[in-house]
Amino acid sequence: MKHPICTIEIAEAANRSFEWEVRNFLRAWVYNHEDKTLLQFDQPLDEYLTNDALRDFFLNTRHPIQRLLKNRPIACHLGRRARAVYFDPVSGDPLLAPTEQRIYNLARRMDSERMHIPFRSVHPYKQTEAGDTADISTYPPDSGQIRYNSGNHFSSRPANGNVFDENSKRCTAKSAGNLHVLFKRGFLEERLQDVKVLTAAMHEAGETQSQFFVIYSRHSPEEGHFGTSLVIMDPANPDFPRRVMVCDTLLKELPHHPRWWNHFITEYSHVFGEAISEIVEDLSHPLQKVNVKGDNPYRHDWDCPYYATSMANALADLVKTTPNSR
């Protein structure tokens, strides 16, 4: 049986009811904890309930989420099924009540119960003091690091440890013969050192066939963006590759290199020397762009680990299906 889609009118009505329930809950809390209303200052009660009461509640309650969930109407709204939520047809964002969004944001920011709920909160740096999601137009001019830290939107998919492990399992399963998929935690320079060590060991064992290394990694400790590489090695010369192809996923203005190009070159130079820059080939594909002021983040993808995984899979498939590589 197909469940009906929640309309925006139904969702807005449910959200208004939730706002009323939370306001009554906070009003009762204030009456019973007047000594804890540190952020009220000279605000009238109604204004304080609108602006800062929830934050005071989180600051002064040992397990704020647990306390909220003891209120049945609040718990029912927070625990409603997806079919009772309206999703924006363009951005994919769920229509949450304003205070509902504050609850998720404050839970993540204050971390009092390790209550970061994926997909429902934004990074603490992207929140207002009250716990609302800040508009990108309010970010300071030097906020590049804040913008870099994933998208604000529900359809963004931050990659946690489990995602990394599952992607690694699928990619490394393609390793066979002279194809080696290096999909590990760490950074590009570490994987390139692995390539040298493995190639030298193969040479010692008498291997003469070219070896193909597909690498998935973060660029460096200073630059956390993910990228992939295909490094072709001759076992007789483990100190310098026959060919190197690198793939980034960020938008570039052709024929220019992507903005992370220098990180590829730097890490390769650390391992193989500066001459390596002469043979590194750019296979980058413009799948993403970093958000800037005035953009609509839902029009961009922030799924770098997923894109890089797809590229690693594609490079491995390229090696496996190219006759002269086997």
Stockholm file with secondary structure:
# STOCKHOLM 1.0

chainA/1-326         MKHPICTIEIAEAANRSFEWEVRNFLRAWVYNHEDKTLLQFDQPLDEYLTNDALRDFFLNTRHPIQRLLKNRPIACHLGRRARAVYFDPVSGDPLLAPTEQRIYNLARRMDSERMHIPFRSVHPYKQTEAGDTADISTYPPDSGQIRYNSGNHFSSRPANGNVFDENSKRCTAKSAGNLHVLFKRGFLEERLQDVKVLTAAMHEAGETQSQFFVIYSRHSPEEGHFGTSLVIMDPANPDFPRRVMVCDTLLKELPHHPRWWNHFITEYSHVFGEAISEIVEDLSHPLQKVNVKGDNPYRHDWDCPYYATSMANALADLVKTTPNSR
#=GR chainA/1-326 SS CCCCCCCHHHHHHHHHHHHHHHHHHHHHHHHHCGGGCTTCTTCCHHHHHHHTHHHHHHHHCSSHHHHHHTSHHHHHHHTCCGGGSCBCTTTCCBCCCHHHHHHHHHHHHHCTTCCCCTTTCCCGGGBCTTSCBCCGGGSCTTCHHHHHSCCSSTTCCCCCHHHHHHHHHHHHTTCBTTEEEEEEEEEHHHHHHHHHHHHHHHHHTTCCSCEEEEEEEESCSSCCCEEEEEEEECTTCTTSCSEEEEECCBCCCTTSCCTTHHHHHHHHHHHHCGGGGGTEEECCCCCBCCCCTTCCGGGSCCCHHHHHHHHHHHHHHHHHHCGGGC
#=GC SS_cons         CCCCCCCHHHHHHHHHHHHHHHHHHHHHHHHHCGGGCTTCTTCCHHHHHHHTHHHHHHHHCSSHHHHHHTSHHHHHHHTCCGGGSCBCTTTCCBCCCHHHHHHHHHHHHHCTTCCCCTTTCCCGGGBCTTSCBCCGGGSCTTCHHHHHSCCSSTTCCCCCHHHHHHHHHHHHTTCBTTEEEEEEEEEHHHHHHHHHHHHHHHHHTTCCSCEEEEEEEESCSSCCCEEEEEEEECTTCTTSCSEEEEECCBCCCTTSCCTTHHHHHHHHHHHHCGGGGGTEEECCCCCBCCCCTTCCGGGSCCCHHHHHHHHHHHHHHHHHHCGGGC
//
